[in-house]
Amino acid sequence: MARAEVRRRPVLTNWQALIAYLQMAMACEQVEQFRILFLDTKNNLIADEVQQRGTVNHTPVYPREVIKRALILNASALIVVHNHPSGDPKPSRDDIEMTRELKAAAKSLEIELHDHVVIGHGTHASFRSLGLL
């Protein structure tokens, strides 16, 4: 039901429904999961895909693969999301560096990176809200 709610309207105009969906989908995962929300020019959801699964404290992310998939789907924008199984959504230095690399790669191909959200247990951190994006 939460996924249907997200699909019915532009993602960025219904942030609370998006966060509720992501919490439900990812907060209880035992390993890190890197998910990408691919958006069209009106910020409607094209696809929601888990790109990588990792360990209890790391998931490898390859900006090249993220951008390649965005191009295949004709996405104009992205929201990337990963969970922290520890429950603490505070971004790590690796999270921050990877996001900078992803933003640069996306920008060079005119794909907007709207946000990187880290999901914890009942809480989340938004790179945009934290001034990291």
Secondary structure, 3 states (H helix, E strand, C coil): CHHHHHHCCCHHHCHHHHHHHHHHHHCCCCCCEEEEEEECCCCCEEEEEEEEECCCCCCCCCHHHHHHHHHHCCCCEEEEEEECCCCCCCCCHHHHHHHHHHHHHHHHCCCEEEEEEEECCCCEEECCCCCCC
